[in-house]
Amino acid sequence: MTHANEGHHISILDVDADALDAHSDAIETIYGAGLTGIVVRDALPQELVRRGVAQLGGDALASEWSYPNAGMTGGEIRVIGDAATPTFTAMRGPTFERYGEGAARHAARTRLVFGEDAHPTQLVQSVLGRLFGGRPARSPAYNGETTWAPYSFRALDPGEQIYSHHDDHFGLAVYERMDAVFDRSTVLSFFFTLQAPEGGGQLVAYGLWGSDPDPPMLPTRFLDTDALERRFVQHVFDLRAGDLVVFDAGRHVHRVTAVEGSRPRLTVGGFLTLDKARTRLAFWS
Ligand SMILES: O=C(O)CCC(=O)C(=O)O
């Protein structure tokens, strides 16, 4: 009999937003593989969550959604804003131009989601910065006019999932636009849950690292999730509206299980890394 005990240890901290400052080393510890992730409960005020959910489901934003995995059965995520990752429609990631155009529209789109008077990007800067010892957390310069897009909005509709993957995508051409001061030894993911689904839609992290030899693969060259489930250590996150998660998505294979029920799972997030001197944090979508 086999047990799901293979792979690297997984350790997750689970803290309340008002205890953030007691964990000011969390991000550097995750970056150094001393911790797999941290969940911060109620990191986003409920008023912002409520506005975001209402707007993301409304008509004003209907034309902003794109379908980067169109044609990928069961994995058709909707997004507002591109991610600097491979997708089913762009296996080598977005072009410089396409990413730059989206980044330039980020602030206006974010105002449509959260309202003119909200400052969600400052809030993300503040929360991530506090988990990094109060050092600056910003989106780095992309070109002369704009920065990398700080985050993107994602919707997983009922029946859809995010298949097993890791997020070490620094090899994509678009990362030529990222300053070489930033460490590329791993990348962390962060996201806030805006709306949890009625069932499913859970983030699962496995003990398998993307750099491990002989990962279980399907003939389709996707990771074999059944084998991951059978063999590897895992952690299933229980994330509710307003919660933030930051985790080592560059090393750890992870996925989001299929959404059940009638409403979409809504999240807003991106990636982050640290400069090599550990003086600042960069986050982007
Ligand atoms: O649920 C999300 O928004 C993204 C999940 C994921 O795969 C990641 O954060 O890397």
The ligand as a Gaussian input file, in Angstrom:
#p B3LYP/6-31G(d) Opt

LIG

0 1
 O       -6.652000      31.038000      -7.529000
 C       -5.939000      31.858000      -8.057000
 O       -6.268000      33.033000      -8.268000
 C       -4.560000      31.428000      -8.500000
 C       -4.153000      30.084000      -7.998000
 C       -2.757000      29.752000      -8.431000
 O       -2.548000      28.829000      -9.185000
 C       -1.638000      30.578000      -7.944000
 O       -1.847000      31.460000      -7.090000
 O       -0.503000      30.353000      -8.383000

